[in-house]
Every structure is written in structure tokens, then in C-alpha cells.
Amino acid sequence: MRIAHTMIRVKDINKSLKFYTEVIGLKKTKEMELKTATLYFVGDEKGCCAIELTYNHELPEGGYSQGNYFGHLAFETDDLDKFTEKLKTFGMDYARQPFLIKESGPKIAFLEDPDGFCIEIIERKELL
């Protein structure tokens, strides 16, 4: 058994595709048109993890509610400082600035996608 993908509903597919492909660096791998929605799949370079961005043709009255049950999506980077500079080129900033979990642990930061989903960016230190 392996994870196939994670699905999130998005309000503005153009903003979401730009965020996940240009800011995060995923690749659009597939698009599927359904009667009531269009599904856009974005994945990492290794092809192991995918996110299905579901754009419903009609939004529910009042939009979507994330509730308080969802935590975050997490992405790894080799260089958090380099990613931070990239983020600035998009006029974006972190909701929680980069910090170390513990002295020898990973460095992490949090930002939000266009729909307000929490995104964690992780830079893991290699143990010597």
C-alpha cells in the first residue's frame, strides 16, 4: 500500500496552480475534467507524492470551510534560505519565520497557500 495523493478544494485554480508549481516547485502532472469539477494533479520530482487540486465549477454558498481538523502540508527543501529568497520574489512571506526545532534538528517555517492552507517548509540537517 502507498499513498496515491492528497486532495484539497481550491477557490481560484490559477492562483493555486501558480503557488504549487512556481513557488513550491511541483509539476502539473495531470488534468481531469469531470461534470462538476476539474481535477489538477501536481507532484514532486520523484513522482512519489501528489496533490489533487479540485476546482469545483460551482462553489458552495458561503465557500468552503477548512474546519479545525486539518494541520498542514509539508515540503522538504535542501536550502531554506534559498527558498526564502524565492518566496520574496513572489511578494510572499512566512506566517511563521524559519526556526530550528532543536539545535541539531530540522529548520522549519510556515506559510499559507492562496486558500489559507498551512504549508510547512522543512530543511533537514544531515547527521555527521
Secondary structure as UniProt FT lines:
FT   STRAND          6..9
FT   HELIX           13..18
FT   HELIX           19..23
FT   STRAND          27..33
FT   STRAND          37..43
FT   TURN            45..46
FT   STRAND          50..56
FT   TURN            61..62
FT   TURN            67..68
FT   STRAND          73..76
FT   HELIX           80..89
FT   TURN            90..91
FT   STRAND          96..100
FT   TURN            103..104
FT   STRAND          107..112
FT   TURN            114..115
FT   STRAND          118..123
//
